[in-house]
């Protein structure tokens, strides 16, 4: 049985959750999918480029015990070679404006000859076609299910189960932080109080600007347009408005009237272009997006042959889709990549 060398760029919440999943599912991966693995590379700004082709101690890394690098490594190319990586997980922070340095990391991984799996939206928006074509040229997989709506198989569901269709329209709630803040404001909290509550729950980042100003949803919209509609969409082409200007009075009044606010992402194919927007909207009570619980997400796809398909990631209000869900998507992509290698499907 081949043993796959796994290398991670980024060892934050998602990276650690991925390693926990891999350890938990080690026997099932081996017995059910024929996948044996060892962790041979981990790279972060704090830790540097750690690599050992014989395998790093995954449990020790999770406990914060860092080994000494066996030799000085200066860049991603040296690191991939030292780790003898078969699969690269690119899990660095998203740069919505350029996609770097993640694009360079992914390119290097594919050039090295590894399957590359990412949860980073930036490279999908800024370099999807280049990286897709490079992966095909190298006979490797470039997969990214964890970039949008973590825990729900948006990209793989469409690509594998809806062949010969063309997406004509998309609507969805793509940012749970915005959903939670609006729900807290419906209870009478100010925007700042609602934001602090979302941060306390671990849903909002310390710097919440990507979420509350609509950047996160806009980048996801661009990724959906690029992958599902085959139309590369720049982030500056998305009409973007966040939720900062909503007041508790507006939100409470709208809720009481049965027309709650949600941060709605939308794409529509017209005869001449793709029209894209992210903005707060009041929704009618019979709109499926209106009834979504704060921590949940929902997308609605319309195609030329299938009139409507709805995918819901439903979570109770006290739960949230966090790093475990994203890490699951990443692990599932690894299984798909390696299974495709086994049957010669690239």
Protein Blocks (a to p, Z undefined) as FASTA:
>chain_A
ZZdddddehjafklmmmmmmmmmmmmmmmmmnopacddfbdcdfklopaddfkbpafklm
mnopacddfbdcfbfklmmmmnopabdcdfbdcdfknopaklmmmmmmmmnopacddfbf
klmmmmmmmmmmmmmmnopacdfklmgoghiafklmmmmmmghiacfbdcddfbfklmmm
mmmmmnopafklmmmmmmmnomacfblmlmmnommmmmmmmmmmmmmnopacdfklpccd
dfklpcfklmmmmmmnopacdddddddddfkbccdddddddddfklmklmpcfkbccddd
ddfklmbdcddddddfkbccdfklmmmmmmmmmmmmmmmmmnopZZ
